[in-house]
Structures are given as structure tokens and as C-alpha cells.
Amino acid sequence: PLMARAVLENAPLLRILALGSEATGDITAPGDAKEIFYGHPVLDRGRVRKEERAELLRAVYTGIAESDGRRARCFLPRHGIRATHSGHTADLVVCYECLQMRVYLDWTLLETVFTADAAVAVNEIFSEARVTVEER
């Protein structure tokens, strides 16, 4: 969606999150040491600065454009991206195994498909930011 894209492209920084694939629920209890991102525990986190964001967003946009619409049903995400700009928040929750990326704009879900071809590029960016993604 154009609004989510505007937030992603104009936020001062992108937060990247390594997610545990096992769903745990949507709520983090007060004082709980574990952060929950759309039902998945955050295992590691980092930031991608404005100068580095083009490469990450290019991989995400290419993944969407190259999708042929096929997907599995598993949704075991390991990657999350959050951007905030002008009072809006765009969140991406990505599962390369089932070729799905869930796009949230201001916590409202829009679902789209993704392609596994972008996984290598996105993993490299996470690695450069020293964010460790769960192995499978």
C-alpha cells in the first residue's frame, strides 16, 4: 500500500527484528522481559539507518513484484521490520518458508505474498546489522 511504502521510505530509521517462529500471543505482560511482535517473540533487534534502507526496501519490493502468488500456509516468520514516520507505523512480518509477508499499517493487517528469492538479500542486511536470525 502507498501509505505503508511512504512510511518505510521516509522514516528516520528502520528497526529490524529477528523473530521466533513459534506464535506466543499478541500481548506482552507489563515488566515481561520478552517483547512480542504480532504474536512472535523478538529474539534480536537492530537498526538500519536511512543511508542503508534503499538496499533493504529494494529486496522487499523486488520480492513482492516477483511473486507468482503461490504460498504455503505455515507462516513461521523470522524477520520483522518496523518504521514510524509522521504519526504512522508500518510493520512487516516475513516468512520465507511459506512466501508470505504480512503488512501492517497502524496495526491494521493487509496480507500480501512474497518470494523466497529476496531472502538472501534480506538476510545479508540483517547480518550486516548484527541481528541474528533463528536457524532452521
Order of alpha helices (4+ residues) and beta strands (2+ residues): alpha-beta-beta-beta-alpha-beta-beta-beta-beta-alpha
